[in-house]
Amino acid sequence: MASWIGRLPVVAILVSMGSASAQATTFATSATCNGVQQTEPEFAQCLGRTTDEYTDPDLGIQGVAGTTTASADLRTGSLHSDSIAEAYHSGPYDLATGAGSITYLQDTITIGGGYSGSVEVRMDLSGAFSLDAPNPATVGTIPNPGVSAVLSTYDGATDLGSASVFVNQYDNAFNDPNGFEVRLEGFSRTTSGGSFGSNADPISGDFTDPADVRLVLASSFTVTPSTPTFTLVAQLYTHTGFGKGNLQGDQVLVSEVDFGKSAHLSLDLPEGVPWTSASGVFLTSVPEPGTGALSAAALLGLSTRKHFRGATARARSRSPRA
């Protein structure tokens, strides 16, 4: 079974950063699981599963499955994505599967009170890569497991600040008998006003623990009483899969990229500055203190590949005020 996912991860990042200002609606959410999309105004979620199986009377069964879950919620400002590929093999037959979830949200924010000054939109996310295989050196994967995240803000056709980050299992590392490693990829990028940080090694981009991948994306810009409105777009995408070849003997294989508890958005403004959203619900369900946002102290433990404008000393506004 050919995977629907193909080589989408890189394309997803580049398209998202280049097309934010073309969005027609002022607020929306969507969730896509294995190619099946659900789009809703305030909350979208999906569950997808694909299977393929071949049975031979003499050699037994070979099967693969791809399971994905995703959701986007404007009320909590959160995106969740989890992709799992499973395979069981008995015999020489080649099957392939892919699993991928893309989730997205958009809202338009207006800053009130005659405020003139800086605004920061942040997206904090964390997740895990895992592989359950008796012999990792015999596993073939197409495409390599990965996660991408995009945060973009714009005013009309003007990009106020964007960041895209892609983390990938690299160098065909499933063929490494010692396991696998993940890396912050070089084509992660920002535009003016955008920045990102991570807990990856600042030189190599490698994550010490594939089960502990943390990322922070931010967009920082200035609003005035005459330009108080901006639109934010956030996207989270996970994918994994098993491909043909390099399969030896009976094996049960499971590969997962789990960002099911990420990502969380926050809006950084001075205390007392009011704001509203086009949806009327953005961040209305975020508890105090915000569970999704990393504090300035927590960021001290994150190494960065690019300069990251950390949390300011100003208080965070967690919910819109009248």
C-alpha positions as CSV (number, residue, x, y, z in Angstrom):
1,M,0.0,0.0,0.0
2,A,1.6,3.3,-1.1
3,S,1.6,5.9,1.6
4,W,-0.5,9.0,1.0
5,I,2.0,11.1,2.8
6,G,4.8,11.0,0.2
7,R,7.4,13.7,0.9
8,L,4.9,16.2,2.4
9,P,6.8,17.4,5.5
10,V,9.1,19.8,3.8
11,V,6.3,21.0,1.5
12,A,4.0,21.6,4.5
13,I,6.5,24.0,6.1
14,L,7.3,26.0,2.9
15,V,3.7,26.3,1.8
16,S,2.4,27.3,5.2
17,M,4.9,30.2,5.6
18,G,4.3,31.5,2.1
19,S,0.5,31.5,2.1
20,A,-0.7,32.8,5.4
21,S,-1.9,36.1,4.0
22,A,-4.0,34.3,1.4
23,Q,-6.4,32.8,4.0
24,A,-10.0,33.9,3.4
25,T,-11.5,33.5,6.9
26,T,-10.6,35.4,10.0
27,F,-10.9,32.3,12.3
28,A,-11.0,28.6,11.6
29,T,-9.7,25.2,12.8
30,S,-8.9,22.1,10.8
31,A,-7.6,18.6,11.5
32,T,-6.5,16.1,8.8
33,C,-5.8,12.4,9.6
34,N,-4.3,10.2,6.9
35,G,-5.6,12.6,4.2
36,V,-9.2,13.0,5.5
37,Q,-9.9,16.6,6.6
38,Q,-12.3,18.1,9.1
39,T,-12.8,21.9,9.2
40,E,-14.8,23.6,11.9
41,P,-15.0,27.3,13.1
42,E,-13.8,26.8,16.7
43,F,-12.8,23.1,17.3
44,A,-11.8,20.3,14.9
45,Q,-10.6,16.8,15.6
46,C,-10.1,13.6,13.7
47,L,-9.1,9.9,14.0
48,G,-7.8,8.0,11.0
49,R,-6.6,4.4,10.4
50,T,-5.4,2.6,7.3
51,T,-4.6,-1.1,7.1
52,D,-3.2,-3.4,4.5
53,E,-2.6,-7.2,4.8
54,Y,-1.4,-10.1,2.7
55,T,-1.9,-13.7,3.7
56,D,0.0,-16.6,2.2
57,P,-1.1,-20.2,3.0
58,D,2.5,-21.3,3.5
59,L,4.3,-18.3,4.7
60,G,1.8,-16.6,6.9
61,I,0.6,-13.0,7.3
62,Q,2.2,-9.7,6.6
63,G,0.3,-6.5,7.6
64,V,0.7,-2.8,8.2
65,A,-1.5,-0.1,9.7
66,G,-1.3,3.6,10.2
67,T,-3.2,5.4,12.9
68,T,-3.4,9.1,13.5
69,T,-5.2,11.5,15.8
70,A,-5.3,15.3,15.6
71,S,-7.2,18.3,17.0
72,A,-7.2,22.1,17.0
73,D,-9.0,24.2,19.6
74,L,-9.3,28.0,19.6
75,R,-10.7,28.1,23.1
76,T,-7.4,26.6,24.6
77,G,-5.2,27.8,21.7
78,S,-3.9,24.3,21.3
79,L,-2.9,21.9,18.5
80,H,-2.5,18.1,19.0
81,S,-1.0,15.5,16.6
82,D,0.0,11.9,17.0
83,S,1.0,9.4,14.3
84,I,1.6,5.7,14.7
85,A,2.8,3.2,12.1
86,E,2.5,-0.6,12.9
87,A,3.8,-3.5,10.9
88,Y,3.9,-7.3,11.4
89,H,5.8,-9.5,9.1
90,S,6.0,-13.2,8.4
91,G,7.4,-14.0,5.0
92,P,9.1,-12.2,2.1
93,Y,6.3,-9.9,0.9
94,D,6.7,-6.1,0.9
95,L,4.0,-3.7,2.1
96,A,4.4,-0.1,3.0
97,T,2.3,2.3,5.2
98,G,2.4,5.9,6.3
99,A,0.6,7.8,9.0
100,G,0.3,11.5,9.2
101,S,-1.8,14.2,11.0
102,I,-1.9,17.9,10.1
103,T,-3.8,20.3,12.4
104,Y,-4.3,24.0,12.0
105,L,-5.9,27.1,13.6
106,Q,-6.3,30.7,12.7
107,D,-7.8,33.7,14.5
108,T,-7.7,37.5,14.2
109,I,-6.8,39.5,17.3
110,T,-7.5,43.2,17.9
111,I,-5.6,45.0,20.7
112,G,-7.7,47.7,22.5
113,G,-7.2,50.5,25.0
114,G,-5.3,52.6,22.6
115,Y,-2.2,50.5,23.2
116,S,1.0,51.2,21.3
117,G,3.8,48.8,21.8
118,S,5.1,45.3,21.5
119,V,3.1,42.1,21.2
120,E,4.5,38.5,21.3
121,V,2.6,35.4,20.2
122,R,4.2,32.1,21.3
123,M,3.7,28.5,20.6
124,D,5.3,26.0,23.0
125,L,5.3,22.3,22.2
126,S,6.8,19.1,23.4
127,G,6.6,15.5,22.2
128,A,8.4,12.2,21.7
129,F,9.7,9.9,19.0
130,S,9.7,6.2,19.7
131,L,10.5,2.9,18.0
132,D,9.6,-0.6,19.2
133,A,11.5,-3.1,17.0
134,P,13.4,-6.3,17.9
135,N,16.2,-5.3,15.6
136,P,16.3,-1.7,14.4
137,A,19.1,-2.4,11.9
138,T,16.6,-4.4,9.8
139,V,13.9,-1.7,9.6
140,G,13.2,0.3,6.4
141,T,11.3,3.6,6.8
142,I,9.7,5.8,4.1
143,P,9.5,8.6,4.9
144,N,11.6,9.1,8.1
145,P,9.5,10.0,11.2
146,G,9.2,13.7,11.8
147,V,7.3,16.7,13.2
148,S,6.9,20.2,11.8
149,A,5.5,23.3,13.4
150,V,4.6,26.7,11.9
151,L,3.7,30.0,13.6
152,S,2.9,33.0,11.5
153,T,1.4,36.5,12.2
154,Y,0.4,39.0,9.5
155,D,-1.5,42.3,9.1
156,G,-3.2,42.2,5.7
157,A,-0.5,41.2,3.3
158,T,2.4,42.1,5.6
159,D,4.3,39.4,7.4
160,L,4.8,40.5,11.0
161,G,6.9,37.4,11.9
162,S,7.0,33.7,11.1
163,A,8.9,30.7,12.3
164,S,8.9,27.1,11.0
165,V,10.7,24.2,12.7
166,F,11.2,20.7,11.4
167,V,12.6,17.8,13.5
168,N,13.4,14.6,11.7
169,Q,14.8,11.1,12.5
170,Y,17.9,11.5,10.4
171,D,20.6,9.7,8.3
172,N,18.4,6.6,8.0
173,A,19.2,6.1,11.6
174,F,16.6,3.2,11.9
175,N,19.4,1.2,10.3
176,D,21.6,2.0,13.3
177,P,21.8,-1.1,15.5
178,N,22.1,1.3,18.5
179,G,18.7,2.8,17.9
180,F,17.8,6.1,16.3
181,E,18.4,9.8,16.8
182,V,16.5,13.0,15.9
183,R,17.7,16.3,14.7
184,L,16.5,19.9,14.3
185,E,16.7,20.2,10.5
186,G,18.7,22.9,8.7
187,F,15.8,24.2,6.7
188,S,13.9,25.3,9.8
189,R,13.7,29.1,9.3
190,T,12.3,32.4,10.4
191,T,11.3,35.8,8.9
192,S,11.9,39.2,10.5
193,G,10.0,39.2,13.9
194,G,10.0,35.4,14.1
195,S,12.2,33.3,16.3
196,F,12.5,29.8,17.7
197,G,14.3,27.9,20.5
198,S,14.6,24.2,21.4
199,N,16.4,21.8,23.8
200,A,18.5,20.5,21.0
201,D,22.3,20.8,21.0
202,P,23.0,24.3,19.7
203,I,25.8,23.2,17.4
204,S,24.7,19.9,15.9
205,G,20.9,20.3,16.4
206,D,20.7,16.8,17.8
207,F,18.3,16.0,20.6
208,T,19.8,14.1,23.5
209,D,16.6,12.1,24.1
210,P,14.2,11.4,21.2
211,A,11.5,11.0,23.8
212,D,12.0,14.6,25.0
213,V,11.7,17.1,22.1
214,R,10.8,20.6,23.1
215,L,10.3,23.6,20.8
216,V,9.3,27.2,21.3
217,L,8.2,29.4,18.3
218,A,7.5,33.1,18.6
219,S,6.4,36.1,16.6
220,S,7.2,39.6,18.0
221,F,6.0,42.8,16.5
222,T,4.5,46.2,17.3
223,V,0.9,47.5,17.2
224,T,-0.4,51.0,17.3
225,P,-3.9,52.5,17.8
226,S,-4.2,52.9,14.1
227,T,-2.9,49.3,13.4
228,P,-4.3,47.2,16.3
229,T,-5.3,44.1,14.4
230,F,-3.3,41.0,13.3
231,T,-4.0,37.5,12.3
232,L,-2.2,34.5,13.6
233,V,-1.8,31.1,12.0
234,A,-0.5,28.0,13.7
235,Q,0.1,24.5,12.3
236,L,1.4,21.2,13.7
237,Y,2.2,18.1,11.6
238,T,3.5,14.7,12.6
239,H,4.3,11.7,10.3
240,T,5.9,8.3,10.3
241,G,5.8,5.1,8.3
242,F,7.3,1.8,7.3
243,G,8.6,1.1,3.8
244,K,9.6,-1.8,1.7
245,G,12.9,-3.7,2.1
246,N,15.4,-4.7,4.9
247,L,12.8,-6.8,6.7
248,Q,14.2,-10.1,8.0
249,G,12.1,-12.8,9.7
250,D,9.1,-12.4,11.9
251,Q,8.9,-8.9,13.4
252,V,6.3,-6.7,15.0
253,L,7.3,-3.0,14.6
254,V,5.8,0.1,16.0
255,S,6.9,3.7,15.2
256,E,5.3,6.7,16.8
257,V,5.7,10.5,16.7
258,D,3.6,11.7,19.6
259,F,2.8,15.4,20.0
260,G,-0.6,14.7,21.3
261,K,-0.2,17.1,24.2
262,S,1.2,20.0,22.1
263,A,1.2,22.8,21.0
264,H,-0.1,25.6,23.2
265,L,-0.4,29.3,22.1
266,S,-0.1,32.3,24.4
267,L,-0.3,36.0,23.9
268,D,2.2,38.3,25.7
269,L,0.9,41.8,26.6
270,P,1.4,44.2,29.5
271,E,-1.0,43.7,32.3
272,G,-4.3,45.5,31.8
273,V,-4.2,45.9,28.0
274,P,-7.5,44.6,26.6
275,W,-7.9,42.5,23.5
276,T,-10.6,40.7,21.5
277,S,-10.6,37.9,18.9
278,A,-12.7,37.4,15.8
279,S,-13.8,34.0,17.1
280,G,-14.7,35.4,20.5
281,V,-13.3,32.3,22.2
282,F,-9.5,32.4,21.6
283,L,-7.7,31.4,24.9
284,T,-10.9,31.7,26.9
285,S,-10.3,28.2,28.4
286,V,-6.6,28.5,29.2
287,P,-6.2,28.0,33.0
288,E,-4.0,30.2,35.2
289,P,-1.1,29.8,35.2
290,G,-1.0,28.6,31.5
291,T,-0.1,25.0,31.3
292,G,1.2,25.2,27.7
293,A,3.6,28.1,27.9
294,L,7.1,27.7,29.1
295,S,8.2,30.3,31.6
296,A,11.2,32.5,31.2
297,A,13.0,30.4,33.8
298,A,12.2,27.2,31.9
299,L,13.6,28.7,28.7
300,L,17.0,29.0,30.4
301,G,17.3,25.3,30.0
302,L,16.7,25.4,26.2
303,S,19.6,25.7,23.8
304,T,18.9,27.6,20.6
305,R,20.1,27.5,17.0
306,K,18.8,31.0,16.3
307,H,18.4,33.9,18.7
308,F,15.2,33.5,20.6
309,R,13.4,36.5,22.1
310,G,12.4,34.9,25.4
311,A,9.4,35.8,27.5
312,T,9.4,39.4,28.6
313,A,9.0,40.6,32.2
314,R,5.5,41.8,31.4
315,A,2.5,39.8,32.6
316,R,0.9,37.5,30.1
317,S,-2.7,38.1,29.1
318,R,-4.5,34.7,29.2
319,S,-8.0,35.8,28.2
320,P,-9.6,38.6,26.3
321,R,-11.0,41.6,28.2
322,A,-13.9,43.7,27.2
